[in-house]
Amino acid sequence: MGDRLLKSVVLVGMMGAGKTAVGKSVAVKLGVPFLDSDEQIEIAANMTIAEIFERDGEEFFREKETQVINRLLLEESCILSTGGGAFLAQRNRVIIREHG
């Protein structure tokens, strides 16, 4: 059933807007994976977002966020929920427009 999704669907919006709840529901209905970019960053770094901000700063976090979003959009089509601030960066908007 997941072959119906030709490109990933990317959910953007402010923190707490419901991206995760909606994304999980849509992913189940379409039979495709649901991924959360913040969760994937935490897994890769083995740290929480707050810990990354505290240790390395926002600029470092935003660079990693862009790398993760790009990687996820080049993999299998999915429903991707991005962090609340991700869409504010033009480079992320370009990646999402091209690959999502």
C-alpha positions as semicolon CSV with decimal commas, in nm:
position;residue;x (nm);y (nm);z (nm)
1;M;0,000;0,000;0,000
2;G;0,296;0,236;0,065
3;D;0,370;0,245;-0,308
4;R;0,082;0,493;-0,351
5;L;0,294;0,769;-0,199
6;L;0,530;0,899;-0,467
7;K;0,694;1,164;-0,248
8;S;0,715;1,217;0,124
9;V;0,451;1,436;0,282
10;V;0,613;1,690;0,512
11;L;0,420;1,842;0,800
12;V;0,534;2,184;0,919
13;G;0,399;2,413;1,188
14;M;0,455;2,547;1,532
15;M;0,538;2,322;1,824
16;G;0,219;2,172;1,965
17;A;0,018;2,223;1,646
18;G;-0,057;1,851;1,612
19;K;0,193;1,748;1,344
20;T;0,278;1,423;1,522
21;A;-0,082;1,321;1,594
22;V;-0,198;1,398;1,240
23;G;0,116;1,251;1,084
24;K;0,086;0,919;1,266
25;S;-0,279;0,887;1,168
26;V;-0,215;0,967;0,801
27;A;0,084;0,729;0,791
28;V;-0,130;0,442;0,924
29;K;-0,406;0,512;0,671
30;L;-0,156;0,520;0,382
31;G;0,052;0,230;0,509
32;V;0,377;0,428;0,508
33;P;0,629;0,507;0,782
34;F;0,590;0,809;1,009
35;L;0,911;0,988;1,100
36;D;0,978;1,288;1,322
37;S;1,289;1,488;1,235
38;D;1,351;1,595;1,596
39;E;1,327;1,235;1,713
40;Q;1,571;1,127;1,441
41;I;1,817;1,400;1,549
42;E;1,796;1,281;1,909
43;I;1,859;0,922;1,803
44;A;2,158;1,019;1,588
45;A;2,310;1,239;1,859
46;N;2,210;1,016;2,152
47;M;2,104;1,341;2,322
48;T;1,785;1,539;2,365
49;I;1,724;1,852;2,161
50;A;1,762;2,058;2,480
51;E;2,100;1,895;2,550
52;I;2,219;1,965;2,195
53;F;2,114;2,331;2,225
54;E;2,289;2,362;2,562
55;R;2,611;2,189;2,460
56;D;2,650;2,296;2,097
57;G;2,416;2,592;2,044
58;E;2,129;2,661;1,808
59;E;2,341;2,711;1,495
60;F;2,491;2,362;1,530
61;F;2,146;2,213;1,595
62;R;1,996;2,385;1,289
63;E;2,276;2,251;1,068
64;K;2,211;1,896;1,192
65;E;1,838;1,949;1,149
66;T;1,889;2,037;0,782
67;Q;2,112;1,732;0,730
68;V;1,855;1,499;0,887
69;I;1,559;1,643;0,694
70;N;1,754;1,610;0,369
71;R;1,853;1,250;0,448
72;L;1,500;1,148;0,544
73;L;1,350;1,301;0,230
74;L;1,595;1,113;0,010
75;E;1,503;0,779;0,167
76;E;1,176;0,587;0,143
77;S;0,860;0,795;0,103
78;C;0,703;0,868;0,440
79;I;0,504;1,113;0,643
80;L;0,766;1,345;0,797
81;S;0,697;1,576;1,087
82;T;0,953;1,854;1,124
83;G;1,050;2,049;1,432
84;G;0,865;2,371;1,507
85;G;1,145;2,596;1,382
86;A;1,261;2,390;1,085
87;F;1,051;2,563;0,821
88;L;1,185;2,905;0,919
89;A;1,518;2,826;0,750
90;Q;1,512;2,890;0,376
91;R;1,746;2,598;0,307
92;N;1,491;2,364;0,469
93;R;1,206;2,514;0,269
94;V;1,405;2,452;-0,050
95;I;1,478;2,089;0,045
96;I;1,114;2,029;0,139
97;R;0,985;2,189;-0,181
98;E;1,223;1,982;-0,397
99;H;1,186;1,646;-0,226
100;G;0,858;1,655;-0,035
